[in-house]
Amino acid sequence: MSLTFIAFIEKAIEQRIPRDIEADVEQALKFAGEDIPARRWLAQHIIVVGILSFIFAVTPYFLKDYISAALYPYFTDENLYTLSAILFLASVLIFSIIIYLSLYYKIADRRTRTQEALPFFLSNVAMNINAGIEPLSALYISLRPEFSPISDEMKKVRSLVLGPKSIIEQLSLIKERIASTPLHMAIAIIERASRSGGNLAKILETIARDIRETNELQKELRTATRGYVYFILFVALIGIPLLLAVVSTFVKLVATPLGPRAEIGALFGGAFGVQSSQSIASLSGIIDVIFGVMLAIGAISASLILGILWSGEVRGGVKYILILLPLSIVCYFLFGGVARAFISVLLLT
């Protein structure tokens, strides 16, 4: 019964998806190598996002009896509906971004593998043509597993094509399946050169050599920017966490009247206007929140810059946030512990 209901909901969603959105998603799915109709893909992911977001939205109702209101002042019955709505909208946004990025990274991965395999694939086709094999047969003989995703898409195209086609027509069909600029440019050059009566094997060899030189140049550029990458990682993982940890430790220490040096704590505590333990706890909480936001901004900025340096796109750096953000928080607490121990030793001596 439940599967039937979900299938009914899926069909209902499929019928309400606009055609322009369907066309864009259909093209993206082709570039990602997904052989599924766009309407079905969208409907399935909308259902999954809706279910997961609903689970997160109703979580406060199950946890309200187990969480102290003193720790979570907004976790009350009055604000429960607002909190659930915020959790639902935030979950929808986050899961939608995750789905979009997963599709984007599939496309980017196929683009990268295509650019690496393309010169070897074209050289192999040219070698077979020079050996006296008919061009279309030389194309299919060159479809090896190591040339994926080119070989995979060419095999799909071959199974869908009815009747004889030229090598140019066969190559043109995979332009809609792989989002690779070098591949599209190579096919356009081959098509123009073939129409003008050029030597196909020589053209393929020339294009393969140019793409290979381009790939080598890109590797050299990555090597040249490695110093910038190390500097950004140093700032995100050591510089910012260390600075914030030292400042946080100093502020919390001087705001405490009962420290290793009570007169110093009382002096600076009065300067900060901190007179009670409740005020001290409030100040510590505010500092942790502010510095946590600063750590997140630093880690996110560093990740996006790394994406530009390594992949040429800001979106390429989103995946590094999952690594840099937790590491920066861990480094912040580690440096904070070291700073507290160091300052305590200095005050006791």
N, C-alpha and C positions, 0 to 999 in steps of 0.2 A: 504493500500500500504506500509506504513512504517513498520507494523508488518511483512508483507511478506518479505520485504527487510532484516529486522533483522534476521528472520528465515533463510534466504538464507545465510547471513554472518555467522550465528551460525553453519550451516551445513558445510560451507567451512572451518571454523576453526576446527571443529571436525575431519575432514578428514586429517588435517595436524598435529595433535598432535602425538608425538612419542609414541611408545608402552611402553617403559620403564617408561616414565613419567605417562602414563595412569595407569600402574600397581601400581606405588607408590601412586598415588592419590586415586585409587580405594581402596587400603588397608586403607589409612587414613580416607576415607569417611566411611568405615565399622566401624572403631574404633570410629568415631564420631557419629555413629547411623544415618547417612544420607543414605537414600535409593534412590539414584540417580546415573545414569551412570557417570563415571569419565569424559568421553569426553564431555558430555553435561554440567556438572558442570564447567569444565575448560572453555569451550566456553562461557558460560553465564557470568562468572566472568571476562574473558578477555574483553568482550564487555562492561561490566559495568565500568571496570577500564579505558578502552579507552575513553568512553564517558565523564566520570568525569574528566579525565586528559585533554581532549580537552577543556572542559569548563574552567578549570583553566588556560590553556595555552592562550586562547583568551581573558581572563579577562583584561589584560593590554590594549588591543585595545579599550575597552569600558571605561576604567577609565583614560586614558591619558589626557582627557580634563578636568578632575575634580580634579586631584592631582597636587599639586604645584611641579614644577621641582626643586625648592630650597630645599624642604624637601626630595625629591627622585631624586637625580641627575642622577641615572641610568634609570629613567623612561622617556627616550627620544626616539625620532623616530629612531635614529641611533642604539640604543641598544635594540629596541623593539623585534626584531627577536631572539636575544640571550636570552633575558629575558623570552620570551615565550617558547623557547626550554628548558631552565632550569626548568621552572615551569612544563612543560609537563613531563620531565624525573623525577623530584622530586615527582610529583603526582603519576606517575606510581609506583615508588619505595614505597612511603608511603602507597598507597592503597593495593599494593601487600602484604606488611608486615602486614597490618591490617587484610586482608583475611586469611593469613597464621596463624596469632596469634588467630583469632577467631576459626579456625579449631583446633588448638592446645589446646585451653582452653576447647573446647567441649570434646576432648579426655581426657584431664586431669580431668575434672569434672566427667565424667563417670568412670574413673579409681578410683577416690576417693570414689564415692558412692558405687562402687563395693566392694572395700576393707572394707568399713564399714558394708555393708549388707551381705557379704559372710559368716562370721561365724554364723550368725543367720539363714541364708538359709540352710547351711549344717547341723546345729543342728536340724532344723525342718525336713529335709529329714531323718536324722538318727532316730528321734523320731517316724516318720511314719513307718519306716522299723521295728523298735522294736515293734510297735503295730501290726505287722503281715501283713502289706501291701506290695505288690510286689514292688521291687525297682523302676521300671520305673513309676508305678502309684504313688508311694510316691514322686517321683521327681515332677510330674505335679501337685499333690495336694498342694505342697509347693510353687507354683508360686503365690505369693501374691504381691499386688501393692507396699508394703513397701520394697520389695526386688529388686526394679528397680535399675539398668537396667538389672540385671540378669533375672528376670521374663519376661521382655519385649522381650529380645533376645531369651529366651527359647521358648516363644510362637511363634515367627517367625520361629524358627528352626522346631518346631513341625508341623507347617502348610506346610513346604517345604519338610519334610521327607516322603518318600513313603515306606510303609511296616514297619514291627516292627523293632525297634532298641533297643540295650541295653542301660542302663543308662550311661555307659562309652562312647559309641558312640554319645549319645545325648549331653553329657557335652563337648565332644571334638569339636563338631560343633561350639560352641560359643567362642572357642579360637580365631577364626578369626574375631569375632565381638566386643570383648572387650580387650583393651590393658592393662591387669592387670597381673602383675607378680605373686602375690599371687594366683590368679585364675588359671593361667597356671600351677603353681607348684602343687596346690591342685589336679587338674585334672590328672597330671602326676603321683602323688603318688597314687591316687585312682585307676588308670589304672594298675600300677605295682602290687599293693596289691591285686586287684581283680583277676589278672592272677595267683597269687600265692595261691589263695584260702583263703584269709583273711576274717575276719568278716567286712562286708561293713559298718554296722551301727557304730561299734566301731571305724573304720578308720575315718569315717566322723566326729564323735565326737572329736577325737584326733586332726584332722586337724583344726576343728572349734576352739578348745581351743588354739591351737598354734597361729592361726591368731588373735584371740581376745587378746592374750598376746602381740603379736607384735603391735597391734593397741594401746594398753595401753602404751607400751614402747615409741611409737612415740609421744603420747600425753605428756608423761613426758619429752621427749626431747624438745618439743616445749615450755613447761613451763620453762625448764632450760635455754633456749636461749632467754627468754623474756627480760632479762636484756640487752642483746646485742641489741635487737630490739629497746628498748627504747633509748639506747645510740645513735644508728644510726639515729633515728628520731630526737633526740635532736640536733645532729650535723647538719643534713640536713635542719631542719626547724628553728633553733635558732642560733646555733653556726656560721655557714658560713654566713647566711644573716646578722646577727648582726655585724660580723667583717667587711664584705664588706661595709655595710651601714656606719659604723663609718669612715672607711678609705675614702670612696667616699665623705662623707660630709666634712671631714677635708681637703682633697685635693682641693675640689671645693671652700671651704671657704678661704683658704690661697691664692688661685690663683685669688681672686677677690680684686682688689685694693680699691673698694668702699664698704667696709663692716662695721660692727659695730665698728671695730677698724681699721681705714684706714691705720695706720702706720704698723700694723701687716700684713694686706693684701698686702700692697705695698712691705714690706720686703720679705715675702714668695713668693709673685707673681713674684718679680724680680729674686728670687732664682730659681723658676720654669721656668723662661724665658717667662712668660705670660705678655704681655704689652697692649693688646687691647681686646675689648669685643668679637671680632671675634675669637681671639685665645682662649679666655675663653670658648666660646661656643663649639669650636672644641675640646678642652680638655675635657669638660664635656661629649660630645658625645662619645669620645674614651673611657673614663672611664666607661660609661654606657654599651658600647658594650663589653668591656673586662670583666667587672664584671657580665654581663648577661651570657656570655659564661662560666664563672667560676661557677655561680649558676646552670646552666644546667648540667655541668659536675658533680657537687656535688649531685644534685638530681638524675641523672641517675645512678651514682655509688651506691648511697644509695638504690635505688630501686632494682638494680640487686643483691646487697648483701642480701636484704630482701627476694628476690626470692630464693636464695640459702638456707637461714635459714629456710624458711617456706615450700618450696616445693622441695628443693634439686636440682633445676635446675635454670640456669640463666634466661631462657625464662619465668619462672614463675614470675619474678619480673618486666617484661615489663609493666604490667598493673598498677603497682604502680607509674610509671612515670607520668601518667595522673593525679595523685593526688599530689605527692610530688613536681613536677615542678611548677604548678601554686601556691601552698601554699608557696613555698620558695620565689617566686617572690613577692607575697603579703607581706610576712614577711620582705623582703628586703626594700620595700617602706615604710612600717610601721616603722621599725627601723630607716630608714633614716630620716623620719619626726621627730621622737622623738630625734634623735641625733642632727639635725639642731636646734630644739627648745632648747635643753639643752645647746649646745655650744653658741648659741646666748645669752642666759641668763647669761652664765659665762662671756662672753666678755662685756656685758653691765654693769655688777656689778663691 
